[in-house]
Amino acid sequence: MPSGRSAIAALKKLEADREALNLRQRELEEKAAIELGQMLLGTGIETFSKKGVRKAGELLGKLGEEEGLRRLEAARPAPAREPQASSG
């Protein structure tokens, strides 16, 4: 700390800096939420309840991207087959 500066002034500056950082964080969180929402629109997840989206996000977050995608791919239903005509 510079010798000509008091601890009180330094503390006031620190508090002002913290408030500015908190405001910046809230702004960035809002922008991130908008980006995530735009990515998810049209995927079908918009039909989930808020609680369902949150739970799915929490579970996938715990698994991590690679493992989460692996498990979702493994759980994907097989495409429907057309019945084959019997020859006989």
C-alpha positions as CSV (number, residue, x, y, z in Angstrom):
1,M,0.0,0.0,0.0
2,P,1.4,3.5,-0.9
3,S,2.6,5.4,2.2
4,G,0.4,8.4,1.5
5,R,-2.8,6.5,1.5
6,S,-4.8,5.6,4.5
7,A,-6.3,2.2,5.2
8,I,-9.7,3.8,5.3
9,A,-9.3,5.2,1.8
10,A,-8.0,1.9,0.6
11,L,-11.0,0.1,2.1
12,K,-13.5,2.5,0.5
13,K,-11.8,2.0,-2.9
14,L,-12.0,-1.8,-2.4
15,E,-15.7,-1.6,-1.5
16,A,-16.4,0.5,-4.6
17,D,-14.4,-1.9,-6.8
18,R,-16.3,-4.8,-5.4
19,E,-19.7,-3.2,-6.1
20,A,-18.6,-2.5,-9.7
21,L,-17.5,-6.1,-10.1
22,N,-20.8,-7.4,-8.7
23,L,-22.7,-5.2,-11.1
24,R,-20.5,-6.5,-14.0
25,Q,-21.1,-10.1,-12.9
26,R,-24.9,-9.6,-12.9
27,E,-24.8,-8.1,-16.4
28,L,-22.7,-11.0,-17.7
29,E,-24.9,-13.6,-16.0
30,E,-28.0,-12.0,-17.7
31,K,-26.2,-12.1,-21.1
32,A,-25.2,-15.7,-20.5
33,A,-28.7,-16.7,-19.7
34,I,-30.0,-15.1,-22.9
35,E,-27.3,-16.9,-24.9
36,L,-28.2,-20.3,-23.3
37,G,-31.9,-19.7,-23.9
38,Q,-31.3,-18.9,-27.5
39,M,-29.2,-22.1,-27.9
40,L,-32.0,-24.2,-26.4
41,L,-34.9,-22.8,-28.3
42,G,-36.2,-25.3,-30.8
43,T,-34.5,-28.3,-29.2
44,G,-37.6,-29.5,-27.5
45,I,-36.4,-28.7,-24.0
46,E,-38.6,-25.6,-24.1
47,T,-41.5,-28.0,-23.4
48,F,-40.0,-29.0,-20.0
49,S,-41.1,-27.3,-16.8
50,K,-38.7,-24.8,-15.2
51,K,-38.0,-27.4,-12.5
52,G,-37.3,-30.1,-15.1
53,V,-34.9,-27.9,-17.1
54,R,-33.1,-27.0,-13.9
55,K,-32.8,-30.6,-12.8
56,A,-31.7,-31.8,-16.2
57,G,-29.0,-29.0,-16.2
58,E,-27.8,-29.9,-12.7
59,L,-27.6,-33.6,-13.5
60,L,-25.8,-33.0,-16.8
61,G,-23.5,-30.5,-15.0
62,K,-22.5,-33.1,-12.4
63,L,-21.8,-35.7,-15.1
64,G,-19.8,-33.3,-17.3
65,E,-20.2,-32.8,-21.0
66,E,-18.6,-35.9,-22.3
67,E,-20.2,-38.4,-19.9
68,G,-23.6,-36.6,-20.1
69,L,-23.7,-36.8,-23.9
70,R,-22.5,-40.4,-23.9
71,R,-25.4,-41.4,-21.6
72,L,-28.0,-39.4,-23.5
73,E,-26.9,-41.0,-26.8
74,A,-27.1,-44.5,-25.2
75,A,-30.6,-43.7,-23.9
76,R,-31.8,-42.4,-27.3
77,P,-34.6,-44.5,-28.7
78,A,-33.8,-46.6,-31.8
79,P,-35.4,-45.3,-35.0
80,A,-38.7,-47.0,-35.8
81,R,-38.4,-49.7,-38.5
82,E,-41.0,-50.2,-41.2
83,P,-42.6,-53.6,-41.0
84,Q,-41.3,-55.9,-43.7
85,A,-43.7,-57.6,-45.9
86,S,-43.6,-61.4,-45.6
87,S,-42.8,-63.2,-48.8
88,G,-44.8,-66.3,-48.9
